[in-house]
């Protein structure tokens, strides 16, 4: 007998162990080896990470697909793994060294530090893998990969070298997002826009040769003026047309810089003139390229003033515009200053020189490092780049022609816009943890890209002997002397962006560059499930690399983009707001199944999830409902019968519930196939809670508690069979609960042939029962309508009311007599009668074309009820009007947080729906 209460904590670990003991999730099981393949690659979480709500949603949806396809009989590979997370991991280990008062990475050296990181990874890395298992993720854990394991490292080397030799990887000096704390380039995804209250400084730049004439430019970063190489004005701006082609004198520096015409300058903003600092602003960089301007770096790697690169035209520096503090020279005074200290001093100097026109308070967005929390600088530096524009063309074509499709389709636009305007991809990072770039430099500054140092050395010798940099004798000496060789050839210290190795994930995890059986069967993968925020960083790059290296084959056929999980008010979760919900806390309190079902039930395509703890609690109650239903069935002798054939049942109710199970199976299957996870969850919820528990078991109670006989035996067997179907349908969503019930209910009746996870998805084709549905469905709908009317009309719960069927057909009369007891019991009816005309003071209902009436005189005070309903309608109308006024206020809509505005819209919709019900009740009373 089942325990009285389902306790997830006591079940989950035991069920997980049972799955693991039978290798339930393993791809290539003997009985499935010849079956069609289905594959998903997990978006690899950072090895430093812990499970957050985004992970919980993402992996729940993948698991639903994997479990469903596995139950369809396919050979499923859900490929797990973790990302080495360059900056995050290096930061974790450096903090650990500092906490233990050990030497820092620079003191211990690269090799010792890397060894330390690997030790940390072995001891503490991959915590999130255990957390995913706790969530119930049915990955093939025996195949877990890591983006720096030996196999993936081999793939990374091959890809880098091949792309370099094809001219698709090169070194260039361009602007990057530079993190001055970690002293490395970072990706856009690692940059967080932060709203700050700053200033806008309006600076006067003297026009050369026109005493007293200035061009005023505005900037939020006065320190970058030291690197200005032009002032831009719009070509059609009448104010400056006569100045185009002339120069201004850059204050403090004295450099002559040209006034150029460029449409980047907006005549409607500020003075209409903008300073151009190509080495410190992404937009200015493009302007600089258009006008062949010098690019002057004014900062070093730690964002301190570096005067070495600043051209100081002493001869062109009119003394009237320069103040030299302490006689040391303006630039020398700034040397080594932190950028923000330099800003203060530059503003002070410009004020003294009367070259600061005004300062305006100015709120604006400043980029910060997501881990360093320092202001990111656009910085000009030498980096390695991938020619993303060339690689993007096949990736664009693959989606345009439908070889790969986005679900929802609207995300195609985001994908197209980025790829059509794609910039070179910076793939080098100034870190130690990661795939070190396979490039070596010789003593003459030549670069050689190769799979290993020996191959690079051979290339260097051949190249330098060939161009006579080396004599044959010198080359031979280098070959023979390891110390001289080490001095002659040094490796690039940079490592690759972690997104580079992740871009190879769909095929590198399956053994590429070797031609493995996994690649043949599981590539391309069936679907990718991920968030919209990495369409650029991961999806597009996987498409590029997959098409380029896998014989023009897309890495996945479907790309399902899920939404964000927000808090219950619709606000984005963040630690600073204090509204982060930890999924593991919810698992502890309500069980993994409740959290999984909540996320699936709310995962409507294109709509963010507003997660409230109460929703998880509600679906925990759903799990309890199924548990209690199974226990009730067990207590009433509903045991599986060997050889039970659902097609041969005779009882109307049994045929009806089997038909409903067939419909639910169809709805769940179709919804999962279409990635409509919320519809699938809704279908199984309605079938289990409403149809099976609320109606089938309630209608079955008199028979199950009555005398034994063929009808009772059939209903028992049917109930047990339908319960099995329900557990199978629910399994992808609530795997722990259903696996436990499968085992417990399998202790009676014929032996189970397998775990539920390896059982067959129900095939109920041909089991629809339209005649039974017409009869039982009418009973169910009639009771539901009566209950609704009772609730709307405030009929006391204990009061019984008469039911009159008006001009009922012979068939309806027969059904009413057949189901008299159930109708009276479940609808709280005093009697059921038939009439040719509508009785007075009765509420009319139309159920499946048949008219029914509920006379309420003497049961409720109809006059008082009319007054109450009218008051409620008026109140609801007032609330709707209030919200309409709010939403019509442009200031409110523009300034209020997005979640507040959305909450008002949702309340308005609820009020409108409630008002419609009230109006319907008023109309019924009026009739």
N, C-alpha and C positions, 0 to 999 in steps of 0.2 A: 504494500500500500504506500502511495506517495505520502511524504511528510505533509503536515498541514500548511506549511509556508515554504515558498521557494526562496532559498538563501543563496544569492549569487556568490558570495564570498567562499562558501563551502564547496561550490560546484566548479567554478571557473578553472582553478588550478588543476583539478582532477580531470576535467574534460580536455584541457590543453595537453596534459600528459598522455591521455588516450590517443589523441590525434598524432602526437609525436611518436608514440610507441609503434603505431601502424604506418608511419611515413605517409600519412593521409594526404599531405600537400605536395608530395614529390612528383615532379614531372617524369614521364617515362616509366610509370609503373607498368609491370608486365602486361596486365590486362588492358592497358590503354595505349600501349606502344604503337599499335597500328591504327589508332583512332585519329580523327582530325585534330590538329593542334589549335590551341588558343593561348595567346601570350600577352602579357602586360609587363612593362618594366616600371618599377617603382621610382617615382622622383626621389633620387637619393638624398635623404636628410643629412645635415651636417653631422659628422662624427662627434662633435661637441654638443649636439643638440639634445633637448628634451621635448617630449610630446606636447604640442600645443593644439589648440582647437582646430587650426587649419590642417595640421597633420591628421587629426582624428577624422575630420570630414573626408579628406582626400583618400585616406586608406580605407575608411568604411565603404566608400563608393567602389573602390577597386575590389575590395573583398566581396562585395555583393556580386559583382560581375564574375569574379573567379569562382566563387562557390556555385553560382548558377550554371556557368558553363561546365564546371566539373560534374554537376549532377545531370547535365545533358549527355554525359558520357565522353566528353572531349578530354584530350590529354592537355592539361592546363599547366603552363609555366607562368607563375607570377614571380618575376625576378627581383629579389631584394638586394639591397646594398646601401652603402653610405659614402658620402663625399668627404674628401680629406680637409676641406674648408680651410684654405691657406691662412688667411689672417686670423680667423677665429681660433684655430688650433694653436698657432704660434703664440697668440696672446695668452691663451689659457696656460700654456707651458711656461711662458716668461713670468706670468704672475705667480705660478707655483714656485719657480726658482727664487723669486724675490721674497715670497712668504717664508721660505726655508733658509733665507740668508745665504743662498748659494750664488756662485758667480753667474753673471748674466750671459746671454748667448754670445755676445761679442768677445767676452773674456774667455769663454770655453771653446770658441771656434765652431765652424760650421759642422764638421763631422760629428763632434761630441754632442752638439745641440740636436742634430737630426736623430742621433741615437736616443737621446732623451725623449724626443717626441714619440718615437716608435714605442718606447717603454711606457709612456703615458697612454698611448692608444691601446696597448695590450692590457693595461690595468684598468683604465677608466673610460676609454672611448667606447662608443657604441651603446651607451645606456639606452638610447632611443629604440634600439632593436628589441630589447626586453619589454619596453613599454608597448611597442606595436604588437608583440605577441600577446600581451595582456589584453589588448583591444580585440584580439581574435583574428588578426591578420593571417590569412592562410597562404603566405608566401612559401616557396620552396626554400626553406632556410638552409638546406644542405648546399645551396648554390650561392650563398651570400658573397657579394663582391665588394671591393673597396677601390676607390678611384686611384689609389697608388699601389695596388697589389701588383705582383709581377706581370700578370697577363695584361692588365690595363696599361701598365707602364710601357710594355712592348708596343701596344697599339698606338699610344701617344707618340712614341718615337717615330714609328713608321709614318704616321699622318703628318707630323711636323716636317720630316725630311722630304717626303714626297711633295707636299705643298710648296716647300721652298724651291725644290728643283723644278717645279712647274711654274715658278714665278708668282705663286699665290700667297707666299709669306715673304716679307721683306722688313728691313729696318728703316725707320724714318723718324724725323724730328717733327713732332706734332704736339698739340695741346692734349693734356690728359687731366682727369680728376686726380689731384694729388693730395694725399693725406700727410700733413707735416708731422704728425705724431708717429705714425708707423713708417713714414718716409717711403711710401710706395704709391704707384698708380692704383686706383681702385675702379670698379665698374660702376655704372649708373645705379645699379640695384643696391649698391652699398652706400649710396648718397641719400641722405634724408633731408628734405626741404623743411626748414624751421622758420616760422614767422618771428621776426625780431623787430623791436622798435629802435630804429637807427636814425641816421641823418642823411640828408642830401646836401652836399657841399657844392656851391656854385662858384666856380673858379674863373678868373679872368686871364685869358691868354693874350698877350700883347701882339698885335699885328705888326710884322716886320716892316719898317719904313714908314709907318703911319702913326706918328706919336699921338698918344691919347686914345687910340682906337683898340678895342679889345673884342675878342670873341669869348662869350661866356659859355662854359660847359658845366654840366652837373655830374657828380659822381658819388657813389656810396663808398668808394674805396680810394681815398685821396693818395694813399701810398703808391698806387699803381701808376700815378702820373709820371713817375721817374722813367717809366718805360714807354711813354706815349711816342708814337712815330707819325701821327697825323691827327688832324681834326676833320671830321666829315660833315658836310652839309648836303641837303637835298639839291639835286641839280636844278630844280625849278623854284627854289626858294629865293624870291626877289631880294631879300635882305642881304644875301651873301654872294649873289651872282658875280659881282665885281671882284670878289676875293678868291674865287676858285683858281687854283694854280699858284697863288701867293703862299707865303709862309707865316706862321706865328712863331714866337720865341717861347720855348717851353720854360716856364718859371723854374727857378732854383737850379735847373740843369743848364739852361742857355742854348739848348739844341734847337736848330732851325727845323721845324716840321711843317710839311705841306698841308694846305687846305684842299681837300679832295671832294669831288662830287660823287655821292653815293646814295642810292635810294634807301639804304639802311637807316639813314637819318630821317626822323619823322618831324616835319615842320610844325605839327600840332602839339608836340611834346616839348615842354621847357622852352629853351632858347632856339630849338631847332638845330643846334650844333652838338655833336658828340665827340668826345675824345676817343681816339683809337689806340688801344694797347694790345697789339696782336698776340703777345706772349702771355697775356693774362686774362683773356676773355674769349669765349668760344665764338661769339658773333664777330668780335673784332678780328679774330684770326682769319675768318673768311673775307672780311673787308681788306685785311692786309694782303691776302693772296691776290685779290682782284687788282690791287694797286701796286703790287710788288714792293710793299713797305718792309723796312727792317723789322726784325722781331727781337726785342730786347728783354731778356729775363732780369728782373730786378730782385728776385728772391732766390735764396738757396733752398736746399731740400727740407730745412726745418722752418721755412717761411720767415727767415731773417733777411734783412737787406744785404744784397750781394752787389757791391758797386763795380765788381770786375767787368761785368758785361754792359755797364751803362756808359754810353759814349758821352763824354763831357767836352762839348765844343767850346773850349775856353775863348777862342778867338771870336766866336759868334755870341758871346754871353755879355750883353750890355750890363755894365755895372749898376745901372739904375734899377734893374730888376733882380739883383742878387744881393743877398746879405750873407756874409761868410762868418759864422759864429766862431769866436776864438781864433780867427785867422787860419783855421785848419782847412777851409774849403767845405762847401755845402755837402758834397757827396761823401767826403771822408767822415763828416760828422754823423752820417747815417749808417756807416759801415757796421754790420753785425746787429743792428737794432731789430728787435721783434717787430713784426709788421704792424701791430696795433700801437706800439710805442712810437714807431716811425710815423704813423698816421697823425698822432697828437702833435708831434714836432713839426710835421709838414704843414698842418693847419695853422699852427702858431706862427711859423715863418711867413706863410702866405698872408696872414692877417697883418703882420708887421709891415709887409710890403704893399699893403692895400690891394692885394690881388684876390682876396676872398670877398665876393660880392654879398653872399648871404648863406645862412645855414637854415635848412628847413627840417623839422621832424619828419621822419619818413619810415613808415612800416613797410617792410619788404621781406622777401623769402631769401634766406641765406643757406647754402648747402652745407651740411655737416656730415661727418663720417658716422655711419651707423654704429660702429663699435668704439671708435676713438672719441666721439662727441666733440671733435674740434672742427673749426671752419675749414672746409675743403677749398683748395686753391686750383683754379685752372693754371696749369704750369707747362711750359715748353720744355720737352725733354726727348731724348732718344729712346724709342721703344720698338718692340717687334709688333708688326701688324699683319693681319690676314686681309687679303683682298676680298672683303665680304660682298662687294657689289657684283663681282663675277660669279661667286658661289650662290648669290641670291637668285639669279635668274631661273635656274631649274626649280628652286624651291617655290618661287612664285607660280611657275607654270604648273607644278604638281597640284596645287590647290585650285588654281583657275580651271583646270581640266577635270577636277573631281577625283583625281587619284588619291587624294587625302582630303578629308572634309572636317570642318569645324562644327561642333555641336555645343551651344547654339550657333547658327550660321553667321550671326551678326559679328562674331569675333574675327571673321575673315577680313573685315575692313581694317581692324587694328593691325593684323598681320601684314596685309598688303601695304598699308601706309608706311610701316617701318621699313619693310624690305625695299620698297620703291625709293626710299630716301636714305638708304643705309650708308653709313660712314665706315671707313676702315676700322677693323676690330683690333683694338689694342690687347694683345695676349700676353704681354710680359708684366711681371710683378717683381718688385724689389724686396722679395722675401727669401727665406731659406727653406721653408717647408712647402714642398710642392714638387712638380716635375721640373727639374733643372733643364733649361733650354739647351738642346744639343748643338751648340755653336761654340767654336773655338777660334781664338784670335792669335795670329802669329806676331812675331816681333815687328813686322812691317805694317801692322794694322789691318791685314786682310782677314776676312771671316770665312770659316769653313763649317758647313752644316753637315753632320754625318750621324750615323747610328751609334758610333762609339768613338773614343779618343784615337784609337789606332787608325780607323778609317780617316778621321780628320787629319791626323799627322801625315798619312800617306798623301792626301790631297795637298797639304801645305808644302811638303817637300817637292812634289811634282810641279806645283805652281811656281815656287820660288826658284827652282833650278831652271825651269822653262823660261822665266823672264830675267834670269841671271842675277836675281837678288842673292842667290846662293851658288857657290861653286860646287861641283860634284864632291870635292873633298870636304867642304863645310857641311854638306848634306849628310855625308857618311859619318862625320863626327857627331852630328846630332842624333843619328840613328843609333850609334853605339853608346852614347853617354846619356843616361836617364836624367841626370841633373840638368844638363844643357837643354835636353828636350823639354823639361818642365818649365824652364825659363823662356824657351822659344814659343811654346804653345800654351795658352791659358784659356780656361773655359769661361763662358759667359756666366756670371753669378746669378742672373735673374731666373725666376721660375715662371711657369705658365699659369695664366688665369685658370682658376678651378673650373670655369665654364668650358674651357677647352677640352678637358678630359670628359666632362659631363656630356659634351656634344656627341661623343662617340658611344655613349651608354647603351643604346639599343643593340649595337652589334659587338662592341668590345666585351660586354658581359657574357656574350654567347661564344666567346673563344676566338673571334677575329683578332689577328690576321690569319689564323689557321682556318681551314675549311672544315668546320665541325658539323656533326649531325644536328646539333641544336640550331645552328644557323639555317640549315636546310629546312628544318621543320618549323621553327618559330619566328624566323625573320622573313618578311616584315612582321612586326608585332600587330596585334589585332586592334588595340586601342591605347591611347595615352590619356590618363586622367590627371589633370593638373589645374593650377590656378591661373587666372588671367595675367598676373603680375610678371610671369616669366615667359610670356609668349615671345618676347624679343630674345631674352637671354638664353633660353633653353630650347623651346620648341623650334624656333626658326633655325637655330644653329644645328640642332639634330637633323632637321630637314636638309640643310646644306651638306653636312658631312655624310649623311646616309646616302643621298643621291650621288655624291661624288665618289664615294668609296665602295658602294654596294651595287655596282652595275646599274645605276640610274633607278634603283628601287627605293620607294619611300620607306621611312622607318616605321610608320604606323599608318593605318588606313583611316581611323577615326581619331579625332582630337576632342575629347569632352572637357570643356572649360567649366569648372564649378565656381560658385560665387564665394563671397567672404562670409565668415561667421562673425556677426556683430553681437553687441549686448542686446538685452530685451527692448531697449529704447531705440535701437538702430544705430548706436554710436560704435565706431571702430574701437576694438579692444586695445588698450594700451596700459602699460604699467603706470605711466604718469597720471592717467585718469583713475586708476585703481579699479577698473572694471573688467580686468582679465579673469576669465573663468578657466580654471585648470581642469582639463578633461579627466585627469587621474583622480582628482577629488570627487568628481561625479561618478566615476567608476567605483570608487570606494563606497560611496553612499548609496548609489542606486543600481550598480552593476553595469558591466560593459554593454549588455544587450539593450538596456534602456537608453543609454547614450547613443548607441549606433542607430537604433530605430528613430530616435528624435532627429538626428542629423539627416537620415534618409528621408523621413517624412516631410522635412522642411526644405529639402534640396530641389526646389522648383527651378527649372532652367531660367537663367538670367535674373534671378531674384536673390538678393542677399538673405542670409538666415539671421533672424532675430532670436537669439537663444536666451530663453528664460529657464532657470532651474525648475520652475513649476512644470514646464513641458516635459523635462526628463522624468520628473516624479510621476507625471501622468502616464507616460509610457512604461514606467516601472509597474504601475497599476495594471496596464495592459498585459504585461508578462504574468502578473499575479492572476489576472482573469483567466488566461489560458491554463495556467497551472491548476486553478480551482476547477475549471471545466473538465480537465483530464482526470482530476481526482473524483469529481462527481460521476463521470462516466465509469471510472474504475469501481467506485462504490456500488454502482447500479449494474454491474456485470457486463459492461460493454467491452468485450474482449475480442480481439481479432480472430477471425475464423479462417482456417486453412481452406484455400480454394474459393474464397468469397468472390462472386462475380457481380459487380455493381450493375451490369447490364440486365441482370435477371431479377432484380428486386421488384416486388409487386405493390407494396404499400405506398400510398400517395405521398405521405410525408417523407419516406425514405427516398423515393424517386426525386422529390423536390430538392432535398438537401444535397443529393448527388449532383443534380443539375446545377445547383448553386455553386458547388465545388468546381464543377467543370467551367462555369463562367468565371469564377475567381482565378482559376489556373490560367485561363486564356488572357484575362486582363493583366495579371501579374507578369506573365511571360512577355506579352506585347510591350508593356511599359519598360521592363528591364532592357529589352532589345533596343528600344528607342531612347535609352538613357533618361527616361522620365522616372527617376527614382522615387519622387514624392507620389506619383500616381500609383506606382507599384506598391509602395508602403500603404497608401490609402486603400487600395483594393484588398490587400490581405487583412488590413485592420477592419474594414467594413465586414468582410466575410466572417472573420473570427469573432469579433465582438458582437456585431449586430445580428448577422444571419445565424451563425452557429450557436453562440452562447445565449443571446437574448431571445431568439425565436425558436430555433430547433430544439434546444434543451428544454426550454419552457413548455413548448408544445408537446414534447416527449414525456414530460414528468408523469402524467396520469397513466400512460401505457407502461413506463418503466416501473412504476410503483404498483401496477395492477397485477392481475393473475397471469401466470406463465402461459405461453402459447406461441404459435408460429409468428404472429404479428410482433410480439415482444422480442422473440429471438432475432427476427430480421432487423428490427429497429436497433437492437444492441449491436449486432454485427456491422450494420451500416454506420452507426455512430463511431465505432472503433476505426472503421476504414476511413471515414471522413477526417477523423482526428489525425490519422497518419498523413493524409493529403495536406492538412493544414500545417502540420509540423514541417513537411517538406517545403511548402510555399514560404513559410516564415524563416526557414533555416538561414538563407543568405543574409537576413537582416538581424536575427537573434540566434546566433549559432550555439551559444552555451545552453540556454534554456531548452531549445529544441533537441539538442543532442542528449541532454539529460532525460527529457521526457521520452525520447525514442528508446533509450536504454531501459528506463523504468517500465514503460508500457510493453516492452519486448520480453519482460519476464513471464508473461502469460501468453498463451496462444503459440502459433508457430514461431520457431527461432528466427531472429533477425539474420539476414545474410551479410550485413556490413554495418559499419557506422553510418549514421545519417549523412555525414558529409560526403560519403562515397556511394550513397544510394542513388536511385534514379529519379529524375524530375518527373512529376506526375504527367501521364499522358491520358487525358480524359476525353479525347475526341469521341464523338458519337454518344455521349452520355447526357446531353441536354434533354430536359423533360418539360416541354412547353405546356402540356396538359396539366401536369402536376403543379407547375409554376403558376398557371392561371388560377388554379383553385387555392393553393396555399398562399400564393402571392396576394390574392384578394383578401384573405383573412388577415394577413400581416398588415397590408396597407390600411384596411378598415380599422384595425386596432390602433395603428399609429396615428391615423387621422382623428379618431375619437380622443386619444390621449392629448393630441395637440390642441383640440378644441377645449378640452377640460382645463388645460393649462392657461390658455388665452382668456377663458371666461371665469377664471378663479373658482372653478368647481372644487369644493373641499376634497382632499385626497380620499377620505373614507366614504364619501357620499356615492350612492349608486344612482345611475340615471337610466331611463328606458331608451331603447333604440328602436326606431321605426324605419323599415325599408320600404321606400315609396315606389309603387309600380314595379316591383321586383320581377325579374324574369324567373321562369321555372328553375333555371340552373342556379340562380342566386339563392332562391328559396331553399333549394336542396343543400347548397353549401352552408347556408345559415343554420339549417337543422343539423347537418353533419358536424359542424364545429361550434354548436351552441355552448357547450361547456367551456371551451377555450375562450370564446368571445366574452362570455359573462365574467370569467375569472380574470382575464388579462386586461379587459377594458372597463371593469367594474360596472357592469350593466345589471339592472334589476330585472329586465325582461327584454325579449326581442319579438317584435310584432311586424305585421305587414299592413300596408294601407294603400289606397288608390290616390290619396291626396296628402299634401303636406300638412302635418298637424300645426296648430297654432303655437306661438311662442317657442319655436324650435330653431336650432341652428342647422342649416342645411350643409351637407357634405356630398361631394361627388367622388366616388371611388371606382376607378376603372370603368367609368361610364354608367355606373349604378348610383341612384340617389338614395342617401340615407339621411335621417333626421334625428337630432338629439333634443327632445323637448326638455327645456331647463326651468320651466315655471315650477316654483316650489323647491327647486334645487339650489338656485341662486337668485338674488334680487336683481332682475334684469334691468330695472330702471337705474339702480345704483351702479350697475356694471357699465351701462352706457355712459354715465357721468364720469366714472373712473377712466374709461378708455379715452374719452374725449380730452380729459385733463392730460393724460399721458401723451396723446397726439400733439396737443398744444405745446407741452414741455419739449418734446423731441423737435418740433418745428423751430422752437426758440434756439435750441442748441445748434441746429443745422445753420440757422441764420447767423448766429454768433461766429461759427467757424468760417462760413462763407465770407463774412466781413474781414476776418483775419487774413484769409488766403487772398483776398482781393487787395490787401495792403502790400504794395510792392516792397516797401521798406522792411516789413516783417519777413516776407519770403526771402529777401536778399540777405538779411542780417542774422536771422535765427539759424541755429545749427540745422543741418539737413535732416537729422533724425527727429527734431522737434516738428518741423514742417510736415514730415511724412506721418508722424504720429497724429497730427491734426487731421490730415486727409483720411487716415484709417478710422479715426473716431467718427468723422462725417459719414463714411460709408456704413459703419455699424448703426448709426442713428437712422440713416435712410432705410436700411433693411428692417430695423425694428419698427419704424413708422409704417412701413408697408404691411407688416403683420397686424399692427394695431388697427389700421384702416380696414383691413380685411375682416377683423373681428367686429368692428363697428358696422360694416356693411352686412355681415351675417345677422347681427342683432336687428338692424333696420329692416331686413327682409322678413 
